[in-house]
Amino acid sequence: MTIKYPSIILVRPQLPENIGMVARAMNNFGLNDLIVVSPRENWLNNKTINAAKKANSIIKNIKVFSSLEDAISNFTYVIATTNRKRYLEKKSTTDFKYLKNKINSYKKSAILFGPENSGLSNEDLNLADIIFSINTNNQNNSLNLSHAVSILCYKIFELNNLKNNTNLKSNLTYINKSQLSKYFDYLFLNLENRGFFTPKEKKTSMKNNIYAIFTKSPLTKKELQTLWGITKKLTK
């Protein structure tokens, strides 16, 4: 069985020491690909390095992006983490085993973590395939960023090392987020030109609903080609 580890993506992290502690937690449990989206200025400093301890190799190889869409463009399965109540039509789970089987089923997967002060926004969730929440005491469900990453890294490491761990194998070729984004751009542009987004104040929620429809299940290349064919035919 091929063991797969996801990439960890920190979206708009606020504290450099949290980035370092996330790298340390990843190193503890065998993960090594860390991506940072729109960090604060001077995020790489002594606080980052000192907090990382023996994970300096992860810090040195961090990839930095200015937008989340660019950061996830090459991933086929994206997991968003949040403990906030969301009024979005998007699949959610608290089941670690389900999550691990999904990670093993796709070529490239990533787990998103939001900024310390607010978490991921609804817009951040648009291209995510699933929302994952860590079960906590209902009286206090707010976790420190590095603690949340530590829990997921540990559970992934634990499940990877179970003797009877099974892998959901698939011969299907799934599209990445860049391919899906190009389709959405074309679709939204044509819907806009035809006055679909009315009234204007509901445009964002209407887009969120469309995102939710197409991310309920990851699309194969053949399925996306079919959608392109249908959409282009209807727009001619």
C-alpha positions in Angstrom: 0.0 0.0 0.0 1.3 3.4 -0.9 1.2 5.8 2.0 0.2 9.3 1.1 0.6 12.5 3.2 -1.3 15.7 2.4 0.1 19.1 2.1 -0.7 21.6 4.9 -1.9 25.0 3.7 -2.0 28.0 6.2 -4.3 30.7 4.9 -3.4 34.3 6.0 -1.5 33.2 9.2 -1.0 36.0 11.7 1.8 34.8 14.0 5.3 33.7 12.8 5.7 31.4 15.8 2.6 29.5 14.8 4.1 28.8 11.4 7.1 27.5 13.1 5.1 25.3 15.5 3.1 24.0 12.6 6.3 22.9 10.8 7.4 21.2 14.0 4.2 19.3 14.3 4.4 18.2 10.7 8.0 17.0 11.2 6.9 15.0 14.3 4.5 13.0 12.2 6.1 12.6 8.8 4.5 15.4 6.8 6.8 17.8 5.0 5.0 20.0 2.4 3.9 23.3 4.0 2.3 26.1 2.0 1.5 29.6 3.2 -1.0 32.0 1.6 -0.8 35.7 2.2 1.2 35.7 5.4 1.9 38.9 7.3 5.1 40.8 6.3 8.3 39.6 7.8 6.7 36.2 8.7 10.1 34.4 8.4 12.1 35.6 11.4 13.7 34.2 14.6 10.3 33.4 16.1 9.5 31.2 13.2 12.9 29.4 13.2 13.0 29.0 17.0 9.5 27.5 17.2 10.2 25.1 14.4 13.0 23.3 16.4 14.3 20.5 14.2 11.9 21.2 11.3 14.1 23.9 9.6 14.1 21.9 6.4 10.3 22.3 6.2 10.7 26.1 6.9 13.3 26.4 4.1 11.0 24.7 1.6 7.8 26.6 2.4 5.9 27.7 -0.7 4.3 31.1 -0.5 1.3 32.2 -2.6 -0.6 35.5 -2.7 -4.0 33.8 -3.4 -5.6 30.6 -2.2 -6.8 29.8 -5.7 -3.2 29.7 -6.9 -2.0 27.7 -3.9 -4.5 24.8 -4.5 -4.5 24.9 -8.3 -2.6 21.6 -8.6 -4.5 19.7 -6.0 -7.2 17.2 -6.8 -8.8 16.9 -3.3 -8.9 19.8 -0.8 -10.1 19.6 2.8 -11.1 22.7 4.7 -10.9 22.7 8.5 -13.3 24.8 10.6 -15.3 24.5 13.8 -17.6 27.4 12.9 -21.2 26.8 11.9 -21.5 27.2 8.1 -24.7 27.7 6.2 -23.2 26.2 3.0 -24.4 23.2 1.0 -21.1 21.4 1.4 -20.2 18.0 2.6 -18.7 17.9 6.1 -17.4 15.2 8.4 -15.6 14.6 11.8 -14.5 11.1 10.8 -10.7 10.8 10.6 -10.8 7.4 8.9 -13.0 8.7 6.2 -10.7 11.6 5.7 -7.6 9.4 5.5 -9.2 7.1 2.9 -10.0 10.1 0.8 -6.4 11.3 1.1 -5.1 7.9 -0.1 -7.6 7.9 -3.0 -6.4 11.1 -4.7 -3.1 11.9 -6.4 -2.6 15.2 -4.5 -4.5 16.4 -1.4 -4.2 19.4 0.9 -5.7 20.5 4.2 -6.5 24.1 4.7 -6.3 26.0 8.0 -7.5 29.5 8.4 -6.1 32.6 10.2 -5.9 32.5 14.0 -8.3 35.4 14.5 -11.2 34.4 12.3 -10.7 31.0 10.6 -11.5 30.3 6.9 -14.0 32.6 5.2 -16.9 31.2 3.1 -15.0 32.4 0.1 -12.0 30.3 1.1 -14.3 27.2 1.2 -15.6 27.6 -2.4 -13.2 25.1 -4.1 -12.8 22.8 -1.1 -14.3 19.3 -1.5 -15.2 18.8 2.2 -15.3 20.5 5.5 -13.6 18.8 8.4 -14.2 19.6 12.1 -12.4 18.3 15.2 -14.7 17.3 17.9 -14.3 19.4 21.0 -16.0 20.4 24.2 -19.1 22.4 23.1 -18.3 25.1 25.7 -14.9 25.8 24.0 -14.4 24.7 20.4 -11.7 27.1 19.4 -8.3 25.5 18.9 -4.9 27.1 18.5 -3.7 26.9 14.9 -0.7 24.7 15.7 -2.7 22.5 18.0 -5.3 21.8 15.3 -2.6 21.0 12.8 -0.9 18.7 15.4 -4.1 16.7 15.9 -4.7 16.1 12.2 -1.0 15.2 11.6 -1.0 12.8 14.4 -4.2 11.1 13.3 -3.0 10.8 9.8 0.3 9.3 11.0 -1.5 6.9 13.3 -3.9 5.7 10.6 -1.0 5.3 8.1 0.7 2.9 10.5 -2.3 0.7 11.3 -1.5 -2.8 10.0 -5.0 -3.3 8.7 -5.3 0.1 7.1 -7.0 -0.1 3.7 -6.6 2.2 0.8 -9.5 3.1 -1.5 -8.0 2.6 -4.9 -9.3 4.3 -8.0 -8.2 4.2 -11.6 -10.1 7.4 -12.3 -8.2 10.6 -13.2 -9.6 13.5 -11.2 -9.2 17.2 -12.3 -7.2 19.6 -10.2 -8.5 22.9 -8.8 -6.9 25.0 -11.6 -9.0 23.1 -14.2 -12.1 23.6 -12.2 -11.5 27.3 -11.6 -11.2 27.9 -15.4 -14.6 26.3 -15.9 -16.1 28.4 -13.1 -14.6 31.6 -14.6 -16.2 30.8 -18.0 -19.5 29.7 -16.5 -19.8 32.8 -14.2 -18.9 35.2 -17.0 -21.6 33.9 -19.3 -24.2 33.8 -16.5 -23.3 37.4 -15.7 -23.7 38.4 -19.3 -27.1 36.9 -19.4 -28.4 38.5 -16.3 -28.5 35.4 -14.2 -27.3 36.9 -11.0 -30.4 38.9 -10.0 -31.0 40.4 -7.6 -27.4 41.7 -7.3 -27.4 41.4 -3.5 -27.8 37.6 -3.9 -25.0 37.2 -6.3 -22.5 35.9 -3.7 -24.9 33.3 -2.2 -25.9 32.2 -5.7 -22.2 31.7 -6.6 -21.7 29.8 -3.4 -24.6 27.5 -4.3 -23.0 26.8 -7.7 -19.6 26.1 -6.1 -21.4 23.7 -3.7 -23.1 21.8 -6.5 -19.8 21.1 -8.4 -17.7 20.3 -5.4 -20.0 17.7 -3.8 -17.9 15.1 -5.5 -14.5 15.6 -7.3 -14.9 15.6 -11.1 -13.0 13.3 -13.5 -11.5 14.8 -16.6 -14.2 13.1 -18.7 -16.9 14.7 -16.6 -15.4 18.1 -16.9 -15.0 17.7 -20.7 -18.7 16.9 -20.8 -19.6 20.0 -18.7 -17.5 22.2 -21.0 -19.2 20.8 -24.0 -22.7 21.3 -22.6 -21.9 24.9 -21.4 -20.3 26.0 -24.6 -23.1 24.6 -26.7 -25.7 26.5 -24.6 -23.7 29.7 -24.8 -23.5 29.7 -28.6 
